[in-house]
Amino acid sequence: MTTSSVASLRPAPTMAVYGLACIFLYLVPAIVFLLPTSLVSAELASGWKGGVYNWVATGISKPMGFLAVWCQFAMTIFYYPSLLGFVASTLAYVINPNLASNGVWTALVIMVCYWSGVFLTSRGTKGIAGLASGGLIIGTLIPGAVLVILGAVFLGQGNESAAPMTAANLLPQWAGLASLVLIVNNFLSYSGMEMNAVHVGSLRNPGKEFPKAIFLAMGLVLLIFILPALAISWIVPAEQLSLTAGVMQAFDAVFAAFDWQWLTPIFGIMLVTASLGGMLTWLAGPSKGLLLISRQEGYLPPFLQKLNKHGVQQNLLVVQGLITTVIALGYALIPNVSSAYWIFSVITTQVYLIMYLLMFVAAARLRRTHPDHPRGYRAPLLVTLCVVGFVASLAALLVGFIPPSQFASGDLWIYLVIVAGGALGLGLLVPFLFYRFRKPSWKQPDPSTETETEVAES
């Protein structure tokens, strides 16, 4: 479950521009972020039901709990444009590769796919989850394995790697902070571990089995992330690499080397199908968690809490969709599609990191204030893990405000305004306004028998 929820080919082009140094850039956040997040969230989930809201509300305060669950929801507003931007560029290779760098095409695909997802989700379709059940195999493992194998054969035939593969290239070249900014994207790649932590109580021996599962999953995730990124760097020169279409660029190039270009659109469809299936399964989840908490505590106005006849939070999804549509237009307005993709990925990461900062603080406080509270799993060196995770998350959040060396739009202030406005405005200002102007009449206890476990799994 952990491997399927974290591993993906989508971030591979982002790290492929670093060539062999991508190994270092994947290992560092795995050690300082993925590992602390996994073990800390496992202890919290095994001791307190209710997901991140209850963890932070109990460990810090209810307002901070609302901020945490809000950020878990709000990050999806920017996550969908970046995910569907990848879908648009991949789909372009099925229709016309020239569309991959067309901002208007990208914006249209984002809007059509998102609103189609809202339509399906709002009807309460029961079979949506099944659409993504094979996503790990169809859209990640098979394409990734083919890319790596053919890339190795490509090198074995005497072709020269587009990126140098020597020991001198193991570490990224230092050219100021901007040269390392792309590492921030890996924090988003590794996020979501707290979702799977709610199942730690199902293990027969959580104290032994969960750490083993985490380390095994980390190894698999690193292989899935690193090997395809290396394969892309062998085939596509960094200066030609698109952050959204890089995977398809590599497939197209390697298939061309073997005269198999007819396979390119087939693999494009496989990647698109897996991404869309994943989007549908995520679409209602985070918003449902926010909705249930808001009905209990009155954090959102009644209009946003309203359910349709299928019991789906349609109004919340529609408002989210309107904002997503505005963001999608950024692809049409920002000259470089890769730059737009990077900006939205950074905003997504920063909003999500606010939640992780609160989670690490709450976990450390709960170990101190509730030392005897029953826990199915106790993370070793919890406070140390919390400190490492908090510092790494804060550093990644701050570094995100620095444009990467690959950012091509040229205007530093425009970049800062977009990123700061998106991350701080949506992640801090909006929930503050909801909390500041809430009314007692906003409380609407859910008549259904939703349990705390269902909230956590949302």
Backbone hydrogen bonds, N-H to C=O, Kabsch-Sander energy under -0.5 kcal/mol:
donor,donor_aa,acceptor,acceptor_aa,energy
5,S,1,M,-1.8
6,V,2,T,-1.4
7,A,3,T,-2.6
12,A,9,L,-1.5
15,M,11,P,-1.3
16,A,12,A,-2.0
17,V,13,P,-0.9
18,Y,15,M,-1.9
19,G,16,A,-1.7
20,L,164,P,-0.6
21,A,18,Y,-1.7
22,C,19,G,-2.0
23,I,20,L,-1.6
25,L,21,A,-2.0
26,Y,22,C,-1.4
27,L,23,I,-2.3
28,V,24,F,-2.2
30,A,26,Y,-1.2
31,I,27,L,-2.1
32,V,28,V,-2.5
33,F,29,P,-1.8
34,L,29,P,-2.2
35,L,30,A,-2.2
37,T,33,F,-2.6
38,S,34,L,-2.2
39,L,35,L,-2.3
40,V,36,P,-2.6
41,S,37,T,-2.1
42,A,38,S,-1.5
43,E,39,L,-1.7
44,L,40,V,-2.1
45,A,41,S,-2.7
46,S,42,A,-1.9
47,G,43,E,-0.8
47,G,44,L,-0.8
48,W,44,L,-2.7
53,Y,50,G,-0.5
54,N,50,G,-0.9
55,W,51,G,-1.9
56,V,52,V,-2.4
57,A,53,Y,-2.9
58,T,54,N,-2.2
59,G,55,W,-2.2
60,I,56,V,-3.0
61,S,56,V,-1.1
65,G,61,S,-1.8
66,F,62,K,-2.5
67,L,63,P,-2.1
68,A,64,M,-2.2
69,V,65,G,-2.3
70,W,66,F,-2.4
71,C,67,L,-2.4
72,Q,68,A,-1.9
73,F,69,V,-1.4
74,A,70,W,-3.9
75,M,71,C,-2.0
76,T,73,F,-1.4
77,I,74,A,-1.4
78,F,74,A,-0.7
78,F,75,M,-0.6
79,Y,75,M,-1.7
80,Y,76,T,-2.4
82,S,78,F,-1.4
83,L,79,Y,-2.9
84,L,80,Y,-3.2
85,G,81,P,-1.6
86,F,82,S,-1.5
87,V,83,L,-1.7
88,A,84,L,-2.6
89,S,85,G,-2.0
90,T,86,F,-2.3
91,L,87,V,-2.9
92,A,88,A,-1.7
93,Y,89,S,-0.8
93,Y,90,T,-0.9
94,V,91,L,-1.3
95,I,91,L,-1.3
96,N,92,A,-1.8
99,L,96,N,-2.5
100,A,97,P,-1.6
101,S,98,N,-0.9
102,N,99,L,-2.0
103,G,101,S,-0.7
106,T,102,N,-2.1
107,A,103,G,-2.4
108,L,104,V,-2.3
109,V,105,W,-2.4
110,I,106,T,-2.2
111,M,107,A,-2.2
112,V,108,L,-2.6
113,C,109,V,-2.6
114,Y,110,I,-2.5
115,W,111,M,-2.3
116,S,112,V,-1.8
117,G,113,C,-2.1
118,V,114,Y,-2.3
119,F,115,W,-2.2
120,L,116,S,-2.3
121,T,117,G,-2.8
122,S,118,V,-2.9
123,R,119,F,-0.8
123,R,120,L,-0.6
124,G,121,T,-2.0
125,T,120,L,-1.2
128,I,125,T,-0.7
130,G,127,G,-0.7
131,L,127,G,-0.6
131,L,128,I,-1.6
132,A,128,I,-0.5
132,A,129,A,-1.1
133,S,130,G,-0.6
135,G,132,A,-1.7
138,I,134,G,-3.0
139,G,135,G,-2.1
140,T,136,L,-0.6
141,L,136,L,-3.2
142,I,137,I,-2.3
144,G,140,T,-2.3
145,A,141,L,-2.7
146,V,142,I,-2.4
147,L,143,P,-2.5
148,V,144,G,-2.3
149,I,145,A,-2.7
150,L,146,V,-2.6
151,G,147,L,-1.8
152,A,148,V,-2.4
153,V,149,I,-2.3
154,F,150,L,-2.5
155,L,151,G,-2.0
156,G,152,A,-2.6
157,Q,153,V,-1.4
158,G,155,L,-2.0
159,N,154,F,-1.3
162,A,234,W,-2.3
163,A,233,S,-0.6
169,N,166,T,-2.1
170,L,167,A,-1.6
175,A,173,Q,-0.7
175,A,176,G,-0.8
179,S,176,G,-1.6
180,L,177,L,-1.8
181,V,178,A,-0.7
183,I,180,L,-1.7
184,V,181,V,-2.2
185,N,182,L,-0.9
186,N,183,I,-1.1
187,F,183,I,-0.6
187,F,184,V,-1.3
188,L,184,V,-0.9
189,S,185,N,-1.7
190,Y,186,N,-1.7
191,S,188,L,-1.0
195,M,192,G,-1.3
196,N,192,G,-0.8
197,A,193,M,-1.2
198,V,195,M,-0.9
199,H,196,N,-1.8
200,V,197,A,-1.9
202,S,199,H,-1.8
203,L,200,V,-1.5
208,K,205,N,-1.3
209,E,205,N,-3.2
210,F,206,P,-1.6
212,K,208,K,-1.3
213,A,209,E,-2.6
214,I,210,F,-2.7
215,F,211,P,-2.5
216,L,212,K,-2.3
217,A,213,A,-2.8
218,M,214,I,-2.8
219,G,215,F,-1.9
220,L,216,L,-2.2
221,V,217,A,-3.1
222,L,218,M,-2.5
223,L,219,G,-1.9
224,I,220,L,-2.4
225,F,221,V,-2.3
226,I,222,L,-3.3
227,L,223,L,-1.7
229,A,225,F,-1.1
230,L,226,I,-2.5
231,A,227,L,-2.5
232,I,228,P,-2.4
233,S,229,A,-2.0
234,W,230,L,-1.6
235,I,231,A,-1.1
236,V,232,I,-3.1
240,Q,237,P,-1.6
241,L,237,P,-0.5
241,L,238,A,-1.2
246,G,242,S,-1.4
249,Q,245,A,-2.4
250,A,246,G,-2.3
251,F,247,V,-2.3
252,D,248,M,-2.9
253,A,249,Q,-2.5
254,V,250,A,-2.9
255,F,251,F,-2.7
256,A,252,D,-1.8
257,A,253,A,-1.6
258,F,254,V,-0.9
259,D,256,A,-1.0
260,W,255,F,-3.8
263,L,260,W,-2.5
264,T,261,Q,-1.4
267,F,263,L,-2.4
268,G,264,T,-2.1
269,I,265,P,-2.3
270,M,266,I,-1.9
271,L,267,F,-2.3
272,V,268,G,-2.5
273,T,269,I,-2.8
274,A,270,M,-1.9
275,S,271,L,-2.1
276,L,272,V,-2.7
277,G,273,T,-2.2
278,G,274,A,-2.1
279,M,275,S,-2.1
280,L,276,L,-2.2
281,T,277,G,-1.7
282,W,278,G,-1.5
283,L,279,M,-1.7
284,A,280,L,-0.7
288,K,284,A,-1.9
289,G,285,G,-2.0
289,G,458,S,-0.5
290,L,286,P,-2.0
291,L,287,S,-2.3
292,L,288,K,-2.5
293,I,289,G,-1.7
294,S,290,L,-2.4
295,R,291,L,-2.3
296,Q,292,L,-1.4
297,E,293,I,-2.5
298,G,294,S,-2.4
299,Y,294,S,-0.6
304,L,301,P,-1.1
305,Q,301,P,-0.9
305,Q,302,P,-0.6
306,K,302,P,-0.9
306,K,303,F,-0.6
308,N,312,V,-2.4
311,G,308,N,-2.2
314,Q,312,V,-2.5
315,N,306,K,-0.6
317,L,313,Q,-1.9
318,V,314,Q,-2.4
319,V,315,N,-2.5
320,Q,316,L,-2.2
321,G,317,L,-2.1
322,L,318,V,-2.2
323,I,319,V,-1.9
324,T,320,Q,-2.4
325,T,321,G,-2.4
326,V,322,L,-1.8
327,I,323,I,-2.4
328,A,324,T,-2.5
329,L,325,T,-1.4
330,G,327,I,-1.9
331,Y,328,A,-1.6
332,A,328,A,-0.6
332,A,329,L,-0.6
333,L,329,L,-1.6
334,I,330,G,-3.2
337,V,335,P,-0.6
340,A,336,N,-2.0
341,Y,337,V,-2.6
342,W,338,S,-2.4
343,I,339,S,-2.5
344,F,340,A,-2.3
345,S,341,Y,-1.9
346,V,342,W,-2.4
347,I,343,I,-2.3
348,T,344,F,-2.2
349,T,345,S,-2.3
350,Q,346,V,-2.7
351,V,347,I,-2.3
352,Y,348,T,-2.0
353,L,349,T,-2.5
354,I,350,Q,-1.2
355,M,351,V,-0.9
356,Y,352,Y,-1.5
357,L,353,L,-2.5
358,L,354,I,-1.8
359,M,355,M,-2.2
360,F,356,Y,-2.5
361,V,357,L,-1.8
362,A,358,L,-2.6
363,A,359,M,-2.4
364,A,360,F,-1.9
365,R,361,V,-2.2
366,L,362,A,-2.6
367,R,363,A,-1.9
368,R,364,A,-1.2
369,T,365,R,-3.4
370,H,366,L,-2.4
373,H,370,H,-1.2
376,G,46,S,-0.9
379,A,377,Y,-0.5
382,L,379,A,-0.8
385,L,381,L,-2.6
386,C,382,L,-2.7
387,V,383,V,-2.5
388,V,384,T,-2.7
389,G,385,L,-2.7
390,F,386,C,-2.7
391,V,387,V,-2.7
392,A,388,V,-2.4
393,S,389,G,-2.3
394,L,390,F,-2.7
395,A,391,V,-2.6
396,A,392,A,-2.4
397,L,393,S,-2.3
398,L,394,L,-2.3
399,V,395,A,-2.7
400,G,396,A,-1.5
401,F,398,L,-1.5
402,I,399,V,-2.3
405,S,178,A,-1.3
407,F,404,P,-1.8
412,L,410,G,-0.8
415,Y,411,D,-1.7
416,L,412,L,-2.4
417,V,413,W,-2.6
418,I,414,I,-2.4
419,V,415,Y,-2.7
420,A,416,L,-2.9
421,G,417,V,-2.3
422,G,418,I,-2.3
423,A,419,V,-3.0
424,L,420,A,-2.0
425,G,420,A,-1.0
425,G,421,G,-0.7
426,L,421,G,-0.6
426,L,422,G,-1.3
427,G,423,A,-1.6
428,L,424,L,-1.9
429,L,424,L,-2.1
430,V,425,G,-2.4
432,F,428,L,-1.8
433,L,429,L,-2.3
434,F,430,V,-2.3
435,Y,431,P,-2.5
436,R,432,F,-3.0
437,F,433,L,-2.2
438,R,435,Y,-0.8
442,W,439,K,-2.0
443,K,440,P,-1.5
444,Q,295,R,-1.9
450,E,448,S,-1.2
455,V,451,T,-1.7
456,A,452,E,-2.4
457,E,453,T,-2.7
458,S,454,E,-1.3
